[in-house]
Amino acid sequence: MSLREFYKQEVVPQLKDKFGYKNDLEVPHISKVIINVGFGQRSKDKEFVDNLEESLKQITGQKPVFTKAKKSVSSFKIREGMIIGAKVTLRGKRMYDFLEKLIKVSLPRTRDFRGISSKAVDSSGNLTIGLKDNLAFPEIEAQDLDKLHGLEVSVHTATFNREEGWELFKLLGFPFEETK
């Protein structure tokens, strides 16, 4: 059963019971997933930028959009309009496929992973996870990779508070760390 079907058949009824929603459309859902990578000091290294673009294409199945600096910062040697990162926004089927891969394959493959921190869910019910390297994804092979890079996965929900978002992520199977 795919994650989207699981959400419709299992998660929606449980959330309706817990929070007293009358309609299925009131139930919180995941609206989009954004995968973001900053270039940092290597923004002028063309080989690194091409490697990162190819890596994001393989991970998400979608071409990344390059982000530009909005203003100049002299201490970081950044000029306005300079390309400083790349991001991919996923919605619909690709979003659910990526989340299923993230939950079931990538997070368990992450080195020293003990669960997602409870602080990762913000007051609006959105989840942000930072990964130190891209080797956790099965599409990336270590022998083909020149330079490692980290990435940030931000899961945006249609919730109104932290409690609803937390419950949605728990029911979907996100591995949160055990609180003692």
C-alpha positions in Angstrom: 0.0 0.0 0.0 1.4 3.4 -1.0 1.8 6.2 1.5 -1.0 8.2 -0.2 -3.5 5.2 0.1 -2.3 4.7 3.7 -3.1 8.3 4.5 -6.6 8.1 3.0 -7.5 4.8 4.5 -5.8 4.8 7.9 -4.6 8.2 8.9 -7.7 10.3 8.0 -10.2 8.3 10.1 -7.8 8.4 13.1 -7.3 12.1 12.9 -11.1 12.6 12.5 -11.7 10.7 15.7 -8.9 12.4 17.7 -9.6 16.0 16.7 -13.4 15.8 16.0 -13.3 16.8 12.3 -16.7 16.4 10.6 -15.4 16.4 7.0 -12.5 14.7 5.3 -11.4 18.0 3.8 -10.8 19.4 7.3 -8.2 16.8 8.1 -4.6 18.1 8.0 -2.6 16.9 5.0 0.9 17.4 3.6 0.8 20.2 1.0 4.4 20.2 -0.3 7.9 19.0 0.3 10.9 21.3 -0.4 14.4 19.9 -0.7 17.0 22.7 -0.2 20.8 22.7 -0.6 23.1 25.7 0.0 26.4 25.9 -1.9 28.3 27.7 0.9 31.9 28.5 0.1 31.8 26.3 -3.1 29.4 28.4 -5.0 32.1 29.4 -7.5 33.1 25.8 -8.1 31.3 24.8 -11.3 32.1 21.1 -11.0 30.6 21.0 -7.5 27.4 22.9 -8.7 27.0 20.5 -11.6 27.5 17.5 -9.3 25.0 18.8 -6.8 22.4 19.5 -9.6 22.8 15.9 -10.9 22.5 14.6 -7.3 19.2 16.5 -6.7 17.9 15.3 -10.0 18.6 11.7 -9.1 17.1 12.0 -5.6 13.9 13.8 -6.5 13.3 13.0 -10.2 13.0 16.7 -10.9 15.4 19.4 -12.0 16.4 21.8 -9.2 15.8 25.6 -9.3 18.9 27.7 -8.4 18.4 30.3 -5.7 20.1 33.7 -5.9 21.2 36.1 -3.2 18.7 38.9 -2.5 21.4 41.3 -1.2 25.1 41.6 -1.0 27.0 40.5 2.2 30.6 41.5 2.2 31.7 39.3 5.1 30.5 36.2 3.2 31.8 37.5 -0.2 28.3 37.3 -1.6 27.0 39.7 -4.2 23.4 40.4 -5.1 22.2 38.0 -7.8 24.9 35.4 -7.1 23.7 31.8 -7.2 23.9 30.5 -3.6 21.8 27.3 -3.5 19.4 24.9 -5.2 15.9 23.7 -4.3 13.3 21.3 -5.5 9.6 21.6 -4.6 7.6 18.4 -4.8 3.8 18.1 -4.8 1.3 15.3 -5.6 2.5 11.8 -6.5 6.2 12.7 -6.6 5.9 14.1 -3.1 4.3 11.0 -1.6 6.8 8.8 -3.4 9.7 10.9 -2.0 8.3 10.8 1.5 7.8 7.0 1.4 11.4 6.6 0.3 12.6 9.0 3.0 10.7 7.3 5.8 11.3 3.7 4.8 14.8 3.8 3.2 16.8 6.9 3.6 16.3 7.8 7.3 17.2 4.3 8.5 20.3 4.3 6.2 21.5 7.6 7.8 24.6 7.1 9.9 24.0 7.3 13.7 20.3 8.0 13.2 18.3 7.7 16.4 15.1 9.4 15.3 13.9 12.8 14.3 14.0 15.4 17.2 10.7 16.5 18.6 11.9 20.1 18.0 11.9 19.5 14.3 8.1 20.2 14.2 7.5 24.0 14.3 4.5 25.9 15.8 2.7 25.8 12.4 2.9 22.0 12.2 5.7 21.8 9.6 8.6 19.4 9.8 12.2 20.3 8.9 14.9 17.6 8.7 18.6 18.2 8.0 20.7 15.4 6.5 24.5 15.6 6.7 25.2 13.7 3.5 23.3 12.6 0.5 24.5 9.0 0.6 21.4 8.0 2.6 19.4 8.0 -0.6 19.7 4.7 -2.6 20.0 6.5 -6.0 23.4 8.0 -5.0 26.3 5.6 -5.2 29.5 6.4 -3.2 31.9 5.5 -6.0 30.3 7.9 -8.4 30.2 10.8 -6.0 33.0 13.3 -6.0 32.0 15.5 -3.1 29.4 15.0 -0.3 26.8 17.6 0.5 24.1 17.9 3.0 20.5 18.8 2.4 17.4 20.1 4.1 14.0 18.5 3.7 11.1 20.7 4.7 7.6 19.0 4.9 4.8 21.6 4.8 1.4 20.7 6.1 -2.1 22.2 6.1 -2.4 22.3 9.9 -3.1 25.1 12.3 -0.9 24.1 15.2 2.0 21.9 16.3 -0.1 19.2 17.9 -2.0 18.4 14.7 1.2 18.3 12.7 2.9 16.1 15.2 0.0 13.6 15.2 -0.1 13.6 11.4 3.6 12.8 11.1 3.4 10.1 13.8 0.5 8.4 12.1 2.3 8.5 8.7 5.3 6.6 10.2 8.0 9.3 10.6 10.6 7.9 13.1 10.7 10.3 16.0 13.2 9.8 18.8 12.1 8.2 22.0 11.5 10.7 24.9 12.7 9.5 28.3 
